[in-house]
Each structure stands twice: as C-alpha cells, then as structure tokens.
Amino acid sequence: MDLNRKTAFDVLMNVERDGAYSNLSLNNFIEKNNPDSPSFVRELVYGVLKNKFLLDWFIQQLVPSGLKKVKKQDLMLLRMGVYQISYMESVPEYAAVSETVEMAKKLARGRERFINGVLRGFIRNRQQLVLPDKEKGALEYLSVMYSTEKWIVKLWIDAYGEKKAEELLKASNETPELSIRVNVMKTDRDSLRKRLEALGFEAAESKVSERALLVKGSGLLDSKPYRDGLFSVQDEASILASDMLGAQPGETVADVCAAPGGKTFATAELMAGEGVIYAMDKYEHKLKLMEAQAKRAGIDNIRLLEHDSTQSIEELKGRMDRVLADVPCSGLGVMRRKPEIKYKGRQELDELIERQGKILRSAAEYVAAGGTLVYSTCTVNPSENQCRIEAFLKENREYKVLEQKQLLPGGGTDGFFICKMRKEQ
C-alpha cells in the first residue's frame, strides 16, 4: 500500500470523523508516517477537501443505491480515486484505480470490487456525468460546483449578488501563495528578499503590506533566515491588521485574542522592543507556543496573560494606547487555507456573534482617551463585521471610525475585515 496515499487517507478520515483541522492533521500524520512525498500528500488532501461536494455529486451518479449506505472509509477512497483521475496530471488513470483498490484491500476489506467498479465506471462515463442545472437553481449549482454549504452560498449571494458570490467561491478554492512577514527589528524587506533569492527562493513584494513578501520554494522553514528570526509566516491581510493598528515604540498595547501570535509579533516588531504588549488568550498551551516564537524572533516586550477576553481585567482598564481585538469568527475569508470550514453548519454562528460583541465591548474598556481600537476578523460575513461595528458604535458614542477595510478572497489575499476606531478625548 502506497504510504503517500495512506497518509492522505489518514488525514482525510481524521478531518471527516474527528473534526480535526486539516493543517494540523497533515503535519501530525506526515511526521508520524514519514511519507516520501509530503507535497503529493498535501495536494491530495487539500484537493479532496476543497472538492468534496463535487466529487460526491459525480460518485452518486455511479452508485444506483445512492451514497447514504456507503461507509465513510469506502466513500473517502472513492473521493481520493476520482480526484486523482480528474485533477492530478502526475497520476495515470490506471495508477489511480489500482492504488486505490490496493488500499481498499486493507482499509475497506470486502469492498474492493465495488470501489474498483465505481472508479472504472467514472473513467468510462465521466463525459456523461452532469452538474446541477444553474438556470434552475443557482444555489445548488454553486454549492456543488465549489463544494460549499448552501447557507454560506446564500449568505454571499444576499450580501454581494450572485456574480460576485461565485467569484468569491472560486477564489476560496484557489491554492494560496506563501506570504511571510519581514521582522523589521532585524532586517528590511529588500535585504531579506535578496537573501532568500540567493538561497534559491523566488520572492516578490506584496501589494497589501509593506512588510510582506510572497515566496516560492521548498524548505523555507528550514532556512537560516527563518531560524535567525528574520521573518515569520503570515498572510498579507493578517499583517495589515497590525499595520493599521500602528503601534509606536514606547506605547502600551493589548492584543486581547493573541494566539497563535502573528499579529502580536507583527505589532511588537513595529514597536522595536520598546513599550509593552499584553497578549491575552484563554488557553495556556497556545501561550506557551507563542513564547517559543517570540524567542526565535528576538521579541522580549510581550506579557502573556491567560485570560478569557469576554471579561476585562480591572487593573488594565483605560491604560492602553492601542488595543487589537482580532476576534474568533466563522473564518469564511480563509477557506482556501482551511477548506473544512466550507462544510460547517450555521448553528454556531449566533453564539459566535454574541461572543464577538462581548470581546469588543471588553476590549474597548482598556483604551485610554485618545487611544486606538482595532476590530478584525478573517471572515466576509457582514453580520460579523459591519453589523458588529454598527451595534458597538450605538452603545459607545465616544468611538469614531478612522478607517475600515473589507478585503475579499481573490487577488492573492484572504478575506479579512479591519476597522480602526479612536476613543475621543
């Protein structure tokens, strides 16, 4: 049994059955199984995850009894086989079938003939397989075509119109470029770009943040510039939140939802090690991971606090020059990085929006008169973004919006919302 495909199967079942995060599961199983082509594993995992509804739509046309009675492991093997046949040019059709059948002999015993028959049927009949009729129902067509839950598709159609919604869905299926944040405490963008290019990497300047580079090449996190703390991996849109916060050396700053720490470190680097940042998170193990990253980057002005930011800390009220509230959200702007988000149910959304409101109100209590408050999310849901700000401003008349950006998926960036406010004197 091919270890690369077996590793991909392990990850996909971990995500499907246990609700694991794809990026973390990939790292865990690649380390555990030690496949000889991690890039193949990642391509297969993300390909199946990004196209799950579409793959199932085709498979069900080849299974007369439907998919309800097909066991999860059988269906996962079929998805993997159909994806390789349809999308992976490096895999011959015969190899996609034979390797999947070999896996079935071990992972779905007694079902290998069924799996073999469906895959061969797909090869014979794929030109006759049909998509939902877009003219009869755009909602179902877009949901299947871009493998996204209908409630998300409807939300985007209602907010942006059908044409723009399809553009966002298409962008959310693209493979993201790798973006890094230059540690301006140790180097500058041009110097780092030249150093990476000398090591064989391709590096291009971001148009979103002056501190970001887009990098291509393998082994980046094993390179000496990374070990020396000259850069960190972070999406351009995420860096922009810290850019807009605009922290200055010597200021007192709070990041109330800090882990995994990208925005905290991006803020600290602008402060050149002067002043203090109170970095809060409710999970101790996440703060410990931040501690290790801070050491690598050479940052020592962060104070880590284990704290639930729906409540404020009394002794910090009114003392902060700047506060960042990058709140937990639906993540609809980062589905290209975390495709499992596309299949989440809507039931958690109302509870999430209530929590966002509590965190924003709590964060506002830390801001000194004349200070700055930034609210940000990695979603493109107006209920979590513009509506949150409107509700907050009605309750907090002393705050005025200075700048507001809604970045949409596409053009290389994630979807991100950032609102910068000032507390009037």
Buried (B, 14 or more C-beta within 10 A) or exposed (E): EBEBBBBBBBBBBBBBEEEBBBBEBBBBBBEEBEBEBBEBBBBBBBBBBBBBBBBBBBBBBBBEEEEEEBEEBBBBBBBBBBBBBBBBEEBEBEBBBBBBBBBBEEBBEEBBEBBBEBBBBBBEEBEEBEEBEBEEEBBBBBBBBBBBBBBBBBBBBEBBEBEBBBBBBBBBBEEBBBBBBBBBBBBEBEEBBEBBEEEEBEBEEBEBBBBBBBBEBEEBEEBEBBEBBBBBEBBBBBBBBBBBBBBEEEBBBBBBBBBBBBBBBBBBBBBBEEBBBBBBBBEEEBBEBBEEBBEBBBBEBBEBBEBBBBEBBEEBBEBBBBBBBBBBBBBBBBBBBBBBBBBBEEEEBEEBBEBBBBBBBBBBBBBBEEBBBBBBBBBBBBBBBBEBBEBBBEEBEEBEEBEBBBBBBBEBBBBBBBBBBBBEE
